[in-house]
Amino acid sequence: MIDHNTLGYLTFTFMTLSMLSGAMILVGKRKRVWINLHAVLSVITYLLMFATIWLVR
């Protein structure tokens, strides 16, 4: 089982990638690709946050 520290770092990493992909929607040329990537990263981030909170709780 993954400990809460590792889940926290993974969540922080995916949150950073989600913010970057959100910014690329505005400045990038291939908007549809960035929108899809942003949606996938956001769902993964949400699941990791839920797992981290559930584990710590």
C-alpha positions in Angstrom: 0.0 0.0 0.0 1.2 3.5 -0.8 1.7 5.8 2.2 0.1 9.2 2.5 3.4 11.0 1.8 3.8 9.4 -1.6 0.1 10.0 -2.4 0.6 13.6 -1.4 3.5 14.1 -3.7 1.7 12.4 -6.6 -1.3 14.6 -6.0 0.8 17.7 -6.0 2.5 16.6 -9.2 -0.8 15.9 -11.0 -2.2 19.2 -9.7 0.7 21.1 -11.2 0.3 19.2 -14.5 -3.4 20.1 -14.5 -2.7 23.8 -14.0 -0.1 23.7 -16.7 -2.5 22.0 -19.2 -5.1 24.6 -18.2 -2.8 27.4 -19.1 -1.9 25.6 -22.4 -5.6 25.7 -23.3 -5.3 29.5 -23.5 -1.9 29.9 -25.1 -1.5 26.6 -27.1 -2.4 26.1 -30.7 -4.0 22.6 -30.4 -6.8 23.5 -28.0 -8.8 20.3 -28.3 -5.8 18.2 -27.3 -5.1 20.3 -24.3 -8.8 20.3 -23.2 -8.9 16.5 -23.3 -5.5 16.2 -21.5 -6.7 18.7 -18.9 -9.9 16.7 -18.3 -8.0 13.4 -17.8 -5.4 15.0 -15.5 -8.1 16.7 -13.5 -10.0 13.4 -12.9 -6.7 11.6 -11.9 -5.9 14.4 -9.5 -9.3 14.3 -8.0 -9.0 10.5 -7.4 -5.6 10.9 -5.9 -6.8 13.7 -3.5 -9.7 11.5 -2.5 -7.4 8.5 -1.8 -5.0 10.7 0.2 -7.8 12.1 2.4 -9.3 8.7 2.8 -6.0 7.2 3.8 -5.1 9.9 6.3 -8.6 9.9 7.8 
